[in-house]
Amino acid sequence: MPIIFNINNNRINGVDKAPEWVQNGLDNIAIKFAEEFGKRLVQPNGNRNEALTTSQIRNIYGEILRLKMKKVDRTSLLLLKPRMAYMTKRKGTIGSKEFHEVMEKALDEVLNSSNEDELNERFQNFANFFEAILAYHRSFGGK
């Protein structure tokens, strides 16, 4: 299911663009995408019952914060994948599925790093992207 928004007269597919933002860092389009995506996650397809909840997103965010405080390693990053999959399957909402789809692509780009420096830089970009989505999700009334 594509997650596409019109941003600056361009159709931006978050699943396709997330790896680029992780690789190169966030730009204005990434932040605008995070805003639109955060809003959408609160009420996908106009249905609040299909939303991603703040507790779901915060569970993953808590792990990201723990990783930021210690040395990031591939194993810990790999373990984020089953956590996100569990969150998605457990709740099964459109919001949780769309969030998982975008963030898994972004996380894959972190894991595709060729060395430790690149891994750390990409992880920082991933964490920044995640935080932007979380902030907008909350600002639009995510519960």
VEXTOR-72461 format. One line per 2 residues: number of its first residue (from 1); for each residue z negated, y, x negated of N, C-alpha, C. Coordinates in steps of 0.05 Angstrom, whole numbers. Example, Ala and Ser with C-alpha at 12.3 -4.5 7.8 and 13.67 -1.06 7.14 Angstrom:
BEGIN
1) -156:-114:-264:-156:-90:-246:-156:-66:-264; -142:-45:-257:-143:-21:-273:-157:1:-258
***
This chain:
BEGIN
1) 0:-23:-17:0:0:0:0:25:-18; 21:40:-18:22:64:-36:3:86:-26
3) -9:99:-46:-27:122:-40:-12:146:-50; 3:159:-32:21:181:-39:13:206:-25
5) 13:228:-41:7:255:-30:29:274:-40; 35:294:-23:53:315:-32:37:336:-46
7) 42:339:-72:27:358:-88:48:375:-103; 46:401:-99:65:420:-111:94:411:-106
9) 100:404:-81:127:396:-72:137:370:-86; 118:354:-97:125:329:-109:109:307:-95
11) 122:284:-91:108:261:-80:94:247:-104; 67:246:-103:52:234:-124:39:209:-114
13) 46:187:-128:35:160:-121:12:156:-141; -12:155:-131:-36:152:-147:-37:126:-163
15) -27:105:-151:-27:79:-165:-9:81:-190; 13:95:-187:32:98:-210:22:118:-230
17) 9:140:-221:1:161:-239:-26:157:-253; -43:141:-241:-70:138:-252:-69:128:-281
19) -52:109:-288:-51:101:-317:-43:124:-335; -25:141:-326:-16:164:-342:-39:183:-347
21) -56:188:-326:-78:206:-329:-100:194:-347; -103:168:-346:-122:155:-364:-113:157:-393
23) -87:154:-397:-75:155:-424:-76:183:-435; -68:203:-420:-63:230:-430:-84:250:-422
25) -102:243:-405:-122:262:-395:-114:275:-369; -133:287:-355:-128:298:-329:-114:325:-331
27) -98:331:-311:-84:356:-309:-88:367:-281; -76:389:-275:-79:401:-248:-70:382:-226
29) -50:367:-230:-40:348:-210:-60:326:-206; -73:317:-227:-93:296:-225:-117:306:-208
31) -125:330:-213:-148:341:-198:-140:345:-169; -116:355:-164:-107:358:-136:-105:330:-122
33) -95:310:-137:-95:283:-126:-123:274:-119; -142:278:-138:-170:270:-133:-181:283:-108
35) -173:308:-104:-182:323:-80:-171:310:-54; -145:306:-54:-132:293:-31:-141:265:-26
37) -144:250:-48:-153:222:-46:-182:221:-36; -199:238:-47:-227:239:-38:-229:244:-9
39) -213:263:1:-212:270:30:-203:246:46; -182:233:36:-171:209:51:-191:187:52
41) -206:182:31:-225:160:30:-248:164:50; -253:189:59:-274:194:79:-265:186:107
43) -238:187:112:-228:181:138:-200:171:136; -196:147:125:-168:136:123:-155:133:150
45) -130:142:151:-114:140:175:-129:151:200; -146:172:195:-160:184:217:-183:168:228
47) -191:146:214:-212:128:225:-235:127:206; -257:140:214:-281:141:197:-293:113:192
49) -288:94:210:-299:67:207:-285:52:183; -263:63:174:-248:51:151:-254:65:125
51) -274:82:125:-281:98:101:-293:82:79; -290:93:55:-305:84:31:-332:98:33
53) -354:83:31:-380:96:33:-389:106:5; -407:125:6:-418:137:-18:-433:115:-34
55) -447:98:-20:-463:77:-34:-444:58:-49; -421:52:-38:-402:34:-51:-392:48:-77
57) -383:72:-75:-371:86:-98:-393:92:-119; -418:97:-110:-440:103:-128:-448:78:-144
59) -446:54:-132:-453:30:-147:-436:27:-171; -410:31:-168:-392:30:-191:-397:53:-210
61) -401:77:-199:-406:100:-216:-431:97:-233; -451:84:-222:-476:79:-237:-470:63:-262
63) -452:43:-260:-445:27:-283:-428:43:-303; -411:61:-293:-396:78:-311:-415:96:-327
65) -435:107:-313:-454:124:-327:-469:108:-349; -477:83:-343:-490:67:-363:-472:62:-387
67) -446:58:-382:-427:54:-404:-424:79:-420; -425:102:-407:-422:127:-422:-446:132:-441
69) -469:122:-433:-493:126:-449:-496:107:-472; -482:84:-471:-483:66:-493:-454:63:-504
71) -451:46:-523:-424:41:-534:-407:26:-514; -384:37:-509:-365:24:-490:-353:0:-504
73) -353:-23:-489:-340:-46:-500:-322:-59:-479; -303:-74:-488:-284:-86:-469:-297:-105:-449
75) -316:-120:-457:-329:-139:-439:-342:-124:-415; -357:-103:-421:-369:-87:-400:-349:-75:-381
77) -327:-66:-393:-305:-55:-377:-292:-76:-360; -288:-99:-371:-276:-121:-356:-294:-129:-332
79) -320:-127:-335:-338:-134:-314:-338:-114:-291; -327:-90:-296:-323:-71:-273:-303:-82:-253
81) -283:-97:-263:-263:-108:-245:-274:-126:-223; -291:-146:-230:-302:-162:-208:-322:-146:-190
83) -335:-126:-202:-353:-109:-185:-337:-94:-164; -314:-83:-173:-297:-68:-153:-285:-88:-133
85) -277:-111:-142:-266:-131:-124:-287:-140:-103; -311:-144:-112:-332:-152:-94:-337:-130:-73
87) -339:-105:-83:-344:-82:-65:-322:-81:-44; -297:-85:-52:-274:-84:-34:-275:-106:-14
89) -280:-130:-23:-280:-153:-5:-303:-153:14; -326:-144:4:-350:-143:21:-347:-124:44
91) -337:-100:39:-334:-80:60:-307:-84:75; -286:-88:60:-260:-93:72:-247:-70:87
93) -255:-46:81:-244:-23:95:-218:-14:81; -203:2:94:-179:13:82:-187:31:58
95) -208:47:62:-217:64:40:-225:48:15; -240:27:19:-248:11:-4:-224:-2:-18
97) -205:-11:-2:-181:-24:-13:-164:-4:-29; -160:20:-18:-144:40:-31:-158:49:-57
99) -184:53:-56:-199:61:-79:-196:40:-101; -200:16:-94:-197:-7:-113:-170:-7:-125
101) -149:-3:-109:-122:-5:-119:-117:16:-141; -125:41:-136:-121:62:-155:-138:58:-180
103) -164:52:-176:-182:51:-199:-177:26:-216; -167:5:-204:-161:-19:-220:-138:-13:-239
105) -118:1:-229:-95:9:-246:-105:27:-269; -122:45:-262:-133:63:-283:-150:48:-303
107) -166:29:-294:-182:13:-312:-165:-5:-330; -144:-16:-319:-125:-32:-335:-114:-16:-358
109) -109:10:-354:-99:27:-375:-120:31:-397; -145:33:-390:-166:34:-410:-166:8:-426
111) -165:-14:-413:-166:-40:-426:-141:-45:-444; -119:-32:-438:-95:-35:-454:-96:-19:-481
113) -118:-7:-487:-121:9:-511:-117:-10:-536; -106:2:-556:-100:-14:-580:-122:-13:-601
115) -141:6:-599:-163:7:-618:-187:20:-605; -210:21:-619:-235:31:-609:-234:60:-602
117) -221:76:-619:-219:105:-613:-204:110:-587; -181:96:-585:-165:99:-561:-180:89:-536
119) -195:67:-539:-211:56:-517:-231:77:-508; -245:89:-527:-266:110:-519:-253:134:-506
121) -231:143:-517:-217:166:-505:-207:160:-477; -195:137:-473:-185:130:-447:-208:125:-427
123) -230:114:-437:-253:110:-419:-263:137:-410; -265:157:-427:-273:184:-420:-255:195:-398
125) -229:192:-401:-210:201:-381:-213:186:-355; -218:160:-356:-223:144:-332:-248:154:-318
127) -270:158:-333:-295:167:-322:-291:195:-309; -277:213:-322:-272:239:-311:-256:238:-284
129) -236:220:-283:-220:216:-259:-238:206:-237; -254:186:-244:-272:174:-224:-291:195:-213
131) -303:211:-231:-322:232:-223:-309:252:-205; -284:259:-210:-270:279:-194:-266:268:-165
133) -258:243:-163:-254:230:-137:-281:229:-122; -302:220:-136:-329:219:-124:-338:246:-114
135) -334:267:-130:-343:293:-122:-328:303:-97; -302:299:-97:-287:308:-73:-294:290:-49
137) -298:265:-53:-305:247:-31:-331:257:-18; -350:264:-35:-376:273:-24:-373:301:-11
139) -356:318:-23:-353:345:-12:-340:345:15; -324:324:21:-311:322:47:-327:306:67
141) -353:301:60:-370:287:79:-373:257:76; -365:247:53:-368:218:49:-398:210:52
143) -402:188:66:-429:179:72:-433:151:63
***
